[in-house]
Amino acid sequence: LPLLGRLDAILVDRQVKLKYTGNVSLWVLATQAFAKVEYMDARWPLIALDLSRDKLFLEKISFFQQCTLVASLGKLQIFDEAAYRNLAELLLSDSGLFRDMQDVAPVLWAYASVGYCNKQLFDTIYDRIMQWFEAETVDLTKRDAHSALVQAAWSLALADRK
């Protein structure tokens, strides 16, 4: 963990450089890395959450990077209503880019796990899932698709209770 702490400190110290670097995905990838190792004491993800309050800044990253960001924030259990709302609005604007269950499940789970269930996002994704079932494009013989369906169903059920 000392190495992660040093990396976190470097990212925090260089946040302005990261914000304005030509590589717009760098700050998302740093957040994802901390989430993957479940480094809950990292300070960087809180800065990423703060950056996410700026919708214009969020628009610079791709749709799938937005999905990665919200999944990472959810895994780290950090929440800000403005940031999650901004991400939901951007994801809704490109919701046709969700290709399969593996794309939607982590997004739904992130929102459900922090207790913020954006009704429009959840309804849109639910409709998308139903379209996939009607078109018979969901292959539940694949373990990833099966696991994603369970994760999505759990998230939708939790959202329905709120």
C-alpha positions as CSV (number, residue, x, y, z in Angstrom):
1,L,0.0,0.0,0.0
2,P,2.9,2.5,0.4
3,L,3.3,2.5,-3.4
4,L,-0.5,3.2,-3.9
5,G,-0.3,6.0,-1.3
6,R,2.6,7.6,-3.2
7,L,0.8,7.3,-6.5
8,D,-2.3,8.8,-4.9
9,A,-0.3,11.7,-3.6
10,I,1.3,12.4,-7.0
11,L,-2.1,12.4,-8.7
12,V,-3.5,14.8,-6.1
13,D,-0.5,17.1,-6.3
14,R,-0.7,17.1,-10.1
15,Q,-4.5,17.4,-10.5
16,V,-4.4,20.6,-12.5
17,K,-2.0,18.9,-15.0
18,L,-4.2,15.9,-15.2
19,K,-7.3,18.0,-15.7
20,Y,-5.8,19.9,-18.7
21,T,-3.7,17.2,-20.2
22,G,-4.3,16.2,-23.8
23,N,-5.0,12.6,-22.6
24,V,-8.5,13.2,-21.4
25,S,-9.0,9.6,-20.2
26,L,-6.0,9.7,-17.8
27,W,-8.0,10.8,-14.8
28,V,-10.7,8.2,-15.4
29,L,-8.0,5.4,-15.7
30,A,-6.4,6.5,-12.4
31,T,-9.8,6.3,-10.7
32,Q,-10.5,2.9,-12.2
33,A,-7.1,1.6,-11.0
34,F,-7.9,2.6,-7.4
35,A,-11.3,1.0,-7.7
36,K,-9.9,-2.3,-9.1
37,V,-7.6,-2.7,-6.1
38,E,-10.3,-1.4,-3.8
39,Y,-8.0,1.3,-2.3
40,M,-10.7,3.0,-0.3
41,D,-8.3,5.5,1.4
42,A,-7.2,7.1,-1.9
43,R,-7.8,10.8,-2.1
44,W,-7.7,10.9,-5.9
45,P,-11.2,9.4,-6.5
46,L,-12.7,12.3,-4.5
47,I,-11.0,14.7,-6.8
48,A,-12.3,12.8,-9.8
49,L,-15.8,13.0,-8.2
50,D,-15.3,16.7,-7.9
51,L,-14.3,16.9,-11.6
52,S,-17.4,15.0,-12.4
53,R,-19.6,17.9,-11.1
54,D,-18.5,19.8,-14.3
55,K,-20.7,18.4,-17.1
56,L,-18.7,20.1,-19.8
57,F,-15.6,18.4,-18.5
58,L,-17.3,15.0,-18.4
59,E,-18.3,15.5,-22.1
60,K,-14.7,15.3,-23.1
61,I,-14.5,11.6,-22.2
62,S,-16.1,8.9,-24.3
63,F,-19.4,7.2,-23.5
64,F,-17.6,4.0,-22.4
65,Q,-15.1,6.0,-20.2
66,Q,-18.2,7.6,-18.6
67,C,-19.5,4.1,-17.9
68,T,-16.1,3.1,-16.4
69,L,-16.0,6.2,-14.3
70,V,-19.4,5.7,-12.7
71,A,-18.7,2.0,-12.1
72,S,-15.4,2.9,-10.4
73,L,-17.0,5.6,-8.2
74,G,-19.7,3.1,-7.3
75,K,-17.1,0.4,-6.4
76,L,-15.3,2.9,-4.2
77,Q,-18.7,3.9,-2.6
78,I,-18.2,7.6,-3.1
79,F,-21.2,9.7,-4.1
80,D,-22.1,13.2,-5.1
81,E,-25.6,13.8,-6.5
82,A,-24.5,16.4,-9.1
83,A,-21.8,14.1,-10.4
84,Y,-24.0,11.1,-10.7
85,R,-26.8,13.2,-12.3
86,N,-24.3,14.6,-14.8
87,L,-23.1,11.1,-15.7
88,A,-26.7,9.8,-16.0
89,E,-27.7,12.6,-18.3
90,L,-24.6,12.0,-20.6
91,L,-25.2,8.2,-20.6
92,L,-28.9,8.8,-21.5
93,S,-27.9,11.0,-24.4
94,D,-25.9,8.1,-25.9
95,S,-27.8,5.2,-24.4
96,G,-28.0,3.5,-27.9
97,L,-24.3,2.8,-27.5
98,F,-25.0,0.1,-24.8
99,R,-24.3,-3.0,-26.7
100,D,-25.1,-5.8,-24.3
101,M,-25.8,-6.8,-20.7
102,Q,-22.1,-6.5,-19.8
103,D,-22.2,-2.8,-20.7
104,V,-25.3,-1.9,-18.7
105,A,-24.9,-4.1,-15.5
106,P,-21.9,-2.2,-14.0
107,V,-23.6,1.1,-14.6
108,L,-26.9,0.0,-13.0
109,W,-25.0,-1.6,-10.1
110,A,-23.0,1.6,-9.5
111,Y,-26.1,3.7,-9.1
112,A,-27.9,1.1,-7.0
113,S,-25.0,0.5,-4.7
114,V,-24.8,4.2,-3.7
115,G,-28.5,4.4,-3.4
116,Y,-29.1,6.9,-6.3
117,C,-31.5,5.4,-8.8
118,N,-31.9,7.8,-11.6
119,K,-35.4,6.8,-12.8
120,Q,-34.9,7.9,-16.4
121,L,-31.6,6.1,-16.7
122,F,-33.0,2.9,-15.1
123,D,-36.1,3.0,-17.3
124,T,-34.1,3.5,-20.4
125,I,-31.7,0.7,-19.6
126,Y,-34.6,-1.6,-18.6
127,D,-36.2,-0.9,-22.0
128,R,-32.9,-1.7,-23.7
129,I,-32.6,-5.0,-21.9
130,M,-36.2,-5.9,-22.9
131,Q,-35.3,-5.2,-26.5
132,W,-32.3,-7.5,-26.3
133,F,-34.5,-10.3,-24.9
134,E,-37.2,-9.8,-27.6
135,A,-34.5,-9.9,-30.3
136,E,-33.1,-13.0,-28.6
137,T,-29.6,-11.4,-28.5
138,V,-28.8,-12.3,-24.9
139,D,-26.8,-15.5,-24.7
140,L,-27.2,-16.7,-21.1
141,T,-25.0,-19.7,-21.8
142,K,-22.0,-17.4,-21.6
143,R,-21.0,-16.9,-18.0
144,D,-20.3,-13.1,-18.4
145,A,-23.8,-12.5,-19.8
146,H,-25.4,-14.6,-17.0
147,S,-23.4,-12.8,-14.3
148,A,-24.3,-9.4,-15.8
149,L,-27.9,-10.3,-16.0
150,V,-27.9,-11.2,-12.3
151,Q,-26.2,-7.9,-11.5
152,A,-28.6,-5.9,-13.6
153,A,-31.6,-7.6,-12.1
154,W,-30.4,-7.0,-8.6
155,S,-29.8,-3.3,-9.4
156,L,-33.3,-2.9,-11.0
157,A,-35.0,-4.7,-8.1
158,L,-33.2,-2.4,-5.6
159,A,-34.1,0.7,-7.6
160,D,-37.8,-0.4,-7.7
161,R,-37.9,-0.5,-3.9
162,K,-36.8,3.2,-3.6
